[in-house]
Amino acid sequence: MTGRGGDLVITGIGELLTLRPRPGDPLGIVHGGAVVVEGGRVVFAGPSGAMPPSTGDRIDVRGALVSPGLCEPHAHPIFAGSRAAEFDLRAQGRSYGEIQAAGGGILATVRATRAASDEELIASTCGRLDRLLAHGVTVCEAKTGYALDVPGELRLLRLLGEAARRHPIDLSPTLLAHVPSPDRPREETVADFCSRAIPEAARLGAEAFDVYCDAGAFTLDETRTMLLAARAAGLALRVHAEQFTHTGAADLAAEVGARSVEHLEQLAPSSIERLAAAGTVCTLLPGAALTLRLPWPDARRLLDGGCTVALGTDLNPGSSLSESLPLMMSLGCMQMGMSCAEAWVGVTTAAARAVGRDDAGRLWEGSRGDLVIWDAADHREVPQHYGVGLARTVVIAGRVVRGA
């Protein structure tokens, strides 16, 4: 969003999650708190008795939980078509090869996306952003990836820009090299990304470049070539790594200074120290592990090894069709060894770091005035009460954009 934000005063807060960590309290919890936003920025977040005078609009939340706006660090929101039949086939035990033979898989989405009009793609993307917003998301990383050729990927990037202009969620666009195009030799696809797509994406406002490195996608050498080209173009780096097979892509991500590395179901224990030392955010995607019946990413081991762990939905049509970050928090707690506080960090400050929004995912002086009022009194209720929408009111830059 651009322009000056709103002025708002939130009072009557039961639990306020500032995400300003203190010893023994990573969430910076204030009981009986208040938040003051002026010009779209937080000027106060603390005990209500210390609140300064303000003329902003007032909301008394009557003991509710208030948190920063959630940050979605890994999403594929722009695509067309449905793969519901594929979901049913998978539920019946069909293999990915059988599904592809029946016309499913990523190429089904590519065909539908290429055939959709610009307006259809913008409208469906904004619909998904509406559902993310309904679950408390105020910042969202948004990948291309369902065209596979350079003109198509640049088209999707331009359409993400238009969706960002129409929607209140702050989008961070990422150019994704998803899988090699079936229409031409793979070495030409890699060369086209390096010489054409990456430089043009940087001019179009892409903030990051991502490569899917795995069996059936790009090799480790191809991934390195494209990441180095993107780094030279000034883009932040991301890597889809170690999802189905161990490729060494996580070590490569640490080596080249990637901002984030995603998935990590097949991560080698030896990679943890490298990722921690590099400061690369480990973005875990429990929705994909659940859908595809993969091993759960080992959040506990990553956290104990000193890594920063974020949680994302992996919103996409084939392997994680969900816009619910709170559900990913639930799975992180129930299946991946995370505490409730660690799950909250995973969708706020850690996710904001993965997206390059250091002023998001927190509520203290100078941070953006994005917050969520929850139908809950205790922060642990949000991951505990899984599969429901508890976000009552969503505020972006001091303005109520959903709820009352």
N, C-alpha and C positions, 0 to 999 in steps of 0.2 A: 504494500500500500504506500502511497505517496501523500505528501501534504501533511499539515499539522493535525495531530490526533486530538482526541477529546479530553475533557476534564471530568473526572469521576472520583467519588469517594465511596469506598466499601467499608461498612461498619458491621458490628455484631458477629464477627467471625469467630467460630468456635476453635478450629485449628487453621492456622495460616502456615502454609509451606513456603518459606522464602527461598529455600535451596541455598542459603548462605550457611555452609557447614560449620558446626562447632564440635568440639571433642565429645564423642558419644552421640552426636545428633547430626547426621549427614544432611537432613532435610531442613535444618534451621527452623524448627517448629516454634511458632508463637501462639500461645493460648490467649483468647480474648483480644484478637488483633484487629487492625484496620489497615487499609491500603488507600493511598492518595495518588491519583494519576493526573498530571497536568501536561497539556500539550502532547499527549500520547506516551509520556514517559513517567515512570514511577518516581515520585519525589519523597514518598514515605511508605514504609511497610514495617510495622512493628506493633507494640502494645497500644491499644486504643487510647490509653491515658496520655500518651506522648504525641498523639496526632496533632499536627499543626492545623491552623484554620484554613479552610478552602471553600471556594464558591462553586465547586463542581457538583454535578448531579449526584444524588445520594442513593445508595442501595443498602438497606439493612438486611443482612442475610440470615439473621435469627439463628445463630449457632451453627451454621453450615461450614463445611470444609471449603477452603479456597486454596487453589494451587496456581502456579504459573500455567500459561497455555502449554499444551503438549506439543512436542516437535516430532514429526514423522521423518525418520532418517533414511527410509528406503521404500520407494513406491514407484509403480509403473502405471500411472493413472490414465494414460492416453492410449486407447485401443478401441477397436470395434468388434462386434460379434459376441457370440456366446459359446462356451465350451461345457455347457451343462451335461450334454450327452457323454462327453469324455469323463466328466466327474462320475457319472453313473457306471461307465465301463470300468473305471478304476476301482469303484466300490465293489464291483463284481469280480475283481481279481485279474482283470486284463493287464497285460504288460504295456509299457510305453510304446514298444515296437508294434504291438497289435493295434494300439490306439492310433498311431501314425498311419498304419495301413488302412484304417477305417476313415481317414481324412482328418484326424485330430492333430493334437500337438501344436507347437508354436506356429507352424506354417498355416494352420487354419486361422489363427488370429492375424497373421501377416496378410493373408488374402482379404479378410474382412476389413482390415484397417486401410489397406491400399485402396479398396473400393469405396470407402466411406467418404462423404463430402467433408469439406473443412468445417462447415457449421455442425454437422452431425458429430464430428470428433470433439469440437469445442463444447457442445452441449452435454455430451456424455461425460467428458472430463469434469465439467463443472458439477454434474450430478454426483460424481464420486467425491469431489471436494466438499460438497454439501454434507455427505455422510461422514467424512472425516471430521468436519467442523462439529457435527452433532455429537461426536465422541470427544470433543475437547481439543482438537488439533488446530493450532494457529499458524504453524510453520510446517511446510512439507517439501521434502526433496522429491523431484519429479523427473523420471527417466523417460527418454525416448526408447526405441528398441524394437518396435513392431513393424518396421518397413524393410530393414536389412540392406537396402541400397542407400547410397549417399543422398540423392535428391529426396527420397522419402523420409530419411531420418532428419534432414534439415527442415523439411516441411513440418514434421511433428514438433520440432523445436520451436519453429515460428508459431505454431498453434498453441503450444504451452505458454508462449508469451502473451497471446491473446486471452487465454483462459486466466492468466495471472492478472490481466487488466480488468477482467470482469468479476473476479472473485476476491473476497476479503482475505483469504488465506495467503500468506506470504510464500510464494513458490521459489524453490531453488532448482533451476533446470540443469539436468545432467544429460549429456550426449552418451548413449550407451551403444557399444559394439556388442551385440547380443550373441549372435551366432553367424558364421560365414553365410553369405548369400548363396542359395542353391543355383542361382542363375549365371554364375561366373566363377572362374578359378579363385580359390581362397586367397592366393597371394595378391591377386588384383584387389580383392576386398580390403586387405590390410593396407596396401599401397594407397587406395582411394581414401581410406580413413585418415591416413597420415598426411597426405598431400592436399586433400580437398575438404573432407568433413570437419576435421579438427580445427583448422584455421578459420573456416567459415562459421563454425559453431561458436568460437570465441568472439567473432564479430557480432554474432546474433544475440549474445548475452548469456550463453551457457556459462555456468560457474564451475562445472566439473566434467570429467570424462571417466567413464566406467567401462570395464571389459569383463565379460563372462569367460572365465578360464576354467574349462572342465572337459571331460570326455564329450565329444559331440559339439563342442563350442570351439573356442580359440586355444591354441597351444600356449605353453609357457613362453616360448620364444616370440610368438606373434603378439602375445600380451605385452611383453617387455618393449617390443618395437613401438607399439601404439602408445603405451604409457609414457615413454620417453618423448615421443612427439607431442603428446598433450602437455607434458610438463614444460617443454620448450615454448609452447603457445600460451603459457600462463594459466592453464586450467588446474584446479585441484584434482587429485586422483582418487579413484575408488576402484575396488576390485571385487567381483563375485569370485569367491575362492573356496576351495575344499568343500563343495556341497555334496557331490556324488562320489568323487574320487579325490585322492590326495595328489595334487599336481606340483606343489611347491609355490603356488601363487601367493600364499600368505607371507612367506619369506620374501618373495619379490616385492610385495606391497610395502613391507617394512624397509626393504633396501632402497626403494625409490621415494620414500617419504609420503606414501599415500595417506590421505586424510582418514580414510576408513577402509576396512576390509569386511566383506559381507558373507553371511551364511556360516561357514566354519564347522559344519557337521563332521567333517573328516580331518580336522586339524591335528597335526602332529604335536605332541607335547613340547618338542624342542622349539617350536615356533613361538611359544608364549612369551619367553624372555625377549625375543627379538621384537615382537609387537609392542611389548611394554616399553622397551628402551626407545623405540621409534616414536612412541606417542600416537600410534595409529589406533583409532577407535575401532573396536570389534563390534560390528553391528549384527546382532543375532536376530533370526527371523523364525520364531517358533511356529507361525502359521504354515510355513512351507514344510517344516519337519512334520507337523501334524498331518497335513494333507497327503504328503508323499510317503508317510510312514518311515521317515528317516530317523537315524539316531538323534536324540535331542542334543543341541549344542551345549557344551559343558561350561555354562556361565560361571559356576562356582570355581572351577579350576582357573579360568581366565582372571576372575576377580582376585583370587588368592595369589595369582602370579603377577599382580600389579597392573593388569590391563584395564583400560576404560571400556565399559560394556554399555552399548546402547541397544534398545529394542525397537524393531520396526515391524510393520504389518506385511511387507513384501506384497502389497496390493497388486494383484495381476490376475489375468483371466484364467490361468491354467493351474497354478499350484498354491495360491493363497488369495482367494477372492473374499477379502475382508477389509473393512475400513476401521476396525476397532482396535486402537492401541491399548485401551484398558484390558481387552481380552488377551493381548500379548503379554501384558503385565501378569495376568493370572497364570498363563502358561509358564512364564518365567519363574514364578514362585512355586507352582505346583510340580513342574517337570524339570527345571533347569538349575535348581539349587539357590535361587535368589531370595533374599529377604524382601519384605514389602518396601523397605526404604531403598534397597538397591534397584528394585523395579521402577520406583519413582524417579530415581536418578537416571535410569536408562531411557526414560521418555521425556526427560527435561534437560538437565545440563549436559549429560553425555550425548544425547541426540542432537542438541543444539551445536555442540562442538563438531559432531560429524557433518552437520549441514553448513558449518561456517557461519553460525549466528550466535556469536558469543554474548550478545545482549539479550538473548531469548532463553526461555526455560528457567527463569529465576525471577524473583520479585525483591529487588532492593533498589536503592537510589541510582537512577540513571538507566536502569534496564527498561526494556520496552513494556508498555502497559498492556500486556496480554495476560489474561487470567481466566480461570474457570471456577464457577460456583457449582458445587456438587450436591446432589441429593444424598449426602452422607455427612456424618459428624466426625468420623475418624478416618485418617488416610488409608488405613488397612482395609477398610470396607470396599474400596474401589477394586483392588485385585481379588478380594474374597468373593464379592458378589458378581460372579463372572457371567458374561453373555448378555448383560442388560446395559441400557444406556442410562448412566447416572449423571451425566453432565447436564446441569439445569440451565445455566446461563454461560455464554461464552463472550468474552470481551477481547477486542483487538485494538491496540493503540488507544485505549480509553473509551472505546465506543462499543456498546452492546450490539453484537452482530447476530446473536441467536439467543432466544429466550427473553426473559423480562427482568 
